[in-house]
Amino acid sequence: MATQSITLNTGAEMPVLGLGTWQSPTGKVGNAVKVALENGYKHIDCAFVYENEKEIGQTFADTIGTVVQRKDLFVTSKLWLHMMEPNRVRECLEMTLKDLQLEYLDLYLIHWSHAVAYQGPRVIVPKDEDGNVIFNNVDYKDTWRAMEQLVDDGLVKAIGVSNFNTIQVEDIIQNCSIKPAVNQIEVHPYMTCNRWVNHCKRNGVVVTAYSPLASPDRPGAAASGYPVLLDDPVVATIAKKYGKSTAQICIRHAIDRGLVVIPKSVTPSRIIANSQVNY
């Protein structure tokens, strides 16, 4: 599955399985990417806000040309909210490119539809004196036009969005020169997002499913009282039938729906197992 791909509306091929790097800590994320590339992954999902792109970039520098060729690697990153003003979009991308030690991205996404204030290039969450987040009134369609310029300048091959609802995706489609190639949203068996997925498919927008295992280690998950997807008895029954783990069943479920899926892990055995979903 690591080499299976889906065709974007740009004509480019995007691997349906990638390694997510959200919450992957520095000191571990570089080796996780290295293990993934050594075991057939061709798609790495990154983001400015994850604050680990420098370490990932060092792994790219060490492996591109030996373990993997750049033309065979699909790298995604995301514009963070503090740099959604059109005149700052390129600056954010250039920081990501420098950190990742790349000349271009295969896919660049607007991470969320709302902006926050700019207090410096590395100030991720700007706050006022009372500790409240300071938001910024930026129309994401203006941000999108700056994203389109990045394509025209050859810095990114494709552009898209993340966490945009159907109304917002439609708003961009009706007001763009370059249609979004991807919408990255949370999708798993407990959050199927059928309406979002179907809207994207009708409009030729590929859906990338993040948190395909429902993020059992996300902050507050243990105390939430919500059911744990990987312990679900139905998923466990299917896993037993096919001799697979519940994680593998959930990953294959997303792929069978025609989605791109980016499970994240820094554990080598899990990274390898997450790609073994041909059954």
N, C-alpha and C positions, 0 to 999 in steps of 0.2 A: 504493500500500500504506500510505502514511502516514495515510490516512483510514479504512481498513478497521478494523473493530472486532470484538470478541468480547464476549458478554454474561456478566457475572459473576453469581454466585448471589444478589447483591443486586439484580439487575435493571439495574445500571449498565453502560454501554458502555465498554470499555477498548480503546484503539487497539492493534492487533496489532504495530505498529512504534513503537519509542520510541528516544530517544537515551540511551545509558548515559553516566554521568559518572565511573565509577570510574577512578582514575589520571589524570583530566583536571586538569591543574595550574591553579592560580590564575594569572591573567594571560592564560589561553587559554580556560578553560571558559565564561566569560561570552559570549564571541563565538561559541563553538561552539553554545551554546543559542540565541543570536540567529539564527545561520545556519539552524539546524534549524527554528525557528518560522517564519522567513521563507520556508522552502521546504516548508511543509505539515505538518511534524511537529506532533502534538498531544499527545505523551506524552513526559515527561521523567522519567528515573529518577535519584533522588538517594539520599544516605545521610549520616547524621550523621558517620560515621567517615571519609568521603571528605575532610572538612575543606575543602570548596569551596562550601558552600551559601550563604554570604554573597554571593559573586560571582554565583552563579546567581540569588539573590534580587534583586540589582540589575538583572539582565537582565529578570526578570519585571516589576519595577517599570517598566522602560522600554518594555516591549512589550505588557503586558496592557492591553487597551482600545484598542490601535492595531493591532498586528500580529495579535493573537489575543485573543479574549474569554475571560475566566476560565471561563465555563461550558463552553467547548469544549476546555479544557486539562485533561489528566489528569496529575497530579503524584503520584509515589510517593516516599516516603522510608522510612528504616529506623531502628528503635530499636537503639542500640548496647549491647554486653554489660555495660558498667559501670553501666547504669541499668535493669537488668531486675528489680530489687526493685520490687514493686508500687507502693510509695509514691514511686518516682522516675520511673515511666513517663511520667506527664503532664509532668513537668519537662523531660524529654528532648524530647518532642514540642513543647513550647512554645518551646524553644530553636531547634528546626528551623523552626517557623512564623515566628519572629522573623527568623531568618537568611534564609529564603526570601521574606519579606515577603508572607505569605499568611495568610488567616484560617482555612483548613482544608486538609486533604490529601484527595486522592481515594483514596489507598491508603497504609496504614502497615503495615510488616512488622517482625516480630522477626527481626533479622539472622542470628542463629545460635541454637542451642538451649541453649548453655552461657553462664554468666555469669562476669564477672570482678569483682574488688573495686572499690569506689568510693573514689577518692582525690581527687575533684574533678570538676566537670562537664565539663571539657575534657581530663581525663587519660584518654586513649584506652586505653593499655596500662599498667596498674598493675604495678609490679615491686617485689620486695623488695630488701634490701641486696645480695644476690648477683646481681641482675639477672634473677631468675626471675619469670615472670608470676604474679600472685596471682589465683587463681580464687575464685569465690563460689558457695556452695551455694544456688541459687535454682531452684525448680521452675518450668519454663516454663509450666505450667498456671496457676500463680498470676500470672505475668506476663500470660498471655492474658486472665485476668479483668479485669486493669487495662486492657488493650487494648479489651476490650468496653465498658468505661466511657467510653472516648474516643468511641466511636460514639454511645453514649447521650447524651453531652454535645455532640454535633454538631461535634466538632473533626476527625473523620475520617469519610469516607463508607464506607470498607471497610477491613478488616484482614486480614492474612495472615502468612505465615512465609517464611523464606528459609533454604535449606540444611538443611531438616528432612527426615529420611528417612521412609519409609512408616510405620514403627512410631510415630514421633513425631507425624506428621500424624494417624494414626488415634487416638492417645492424646488429642489435642486434640478431634477430632471427637466422641469418646465422652464428653467432659467439658466441653462448652462450651454457651453459650447462643447464640453467634453463630459459625457455621461459618467457617473460613478461606476467603477468596475466592480467594487466590493462594498458590502456593508457588514462590518464585523459586530456581532451581537452575542449575548449569552444564550446558548441553546443546549439543552440536554433533555433526557426523557421526562424530567419534572417541569421543564420550561420549554415546551415545543415550539412556541412562537409561530404557529402555523400561518397566521395572517401576515406577519412580517415576511416570512420566508416566501410565501406564495406571491406577495406583492413584488418582491425582488425578482423572483424567477420570471414573472410576467414582463418585467421591464429589462431583462437581460443583465441583472445585477447579481453577482455571485455572493452567497452568504458564507461568511467564515464564522464557525461556532467556537467561541471561547468558553472556558470553564465547562467543557463537555462532560466532566465528572462531577459537576455541581460544586466544585471547590470545597471539599470537606474541611480544608485547612484555612479557609478564609477567616479573617478576624470576626470573632463572635459566633462562629458556626456551632462550636461545641455547646455553648450556653443557650442557643436559640430554641432548642427543642424540636427543630424541624427534622424530618426523617433524613437518613443518610442514603443517598442514591446507591452507593456501592454495597450497601447492606440490604437493598430492596429484595424481597423474596422472589418476585417475578424475574428480575434481572439475574438473581442467583440461579434460578431454575434454568434459564436459557444458557447461562454460563456453564452449568454442569452438563447440559445436553451436548454442547460443542467442545467441551474440554478447554474452556478459556476462562480468563478472569472476568469479573464483573466490569472492570475498567475496559477491557478489550471489547466487551459487548457494547458498551456505551459509545466507544469510538467508532465501531463498525456501524452502529445505528445511525450516527450522523452522516457517515460516508454514504450509506445506502439511501439516505434522503437527498443525496446530491449536494451535500455541503462540504466545504473545506473545514477541517478540524485541527485545533492546535492544543492538544493536551500539554501541560507543563510538568516538568519534574527535573530534579537535579540528581536523582538516583539512577546510576547507569543501568541497573537491571530493569527498572521501570521504563526508562527511555526506550530500551530495546524492545521490551514486551509490548509497549504501546504501538509499535510499528508492525507487530506480528498479528495482523487481523485479517489475513487471507484465509477464510474458512467458509 
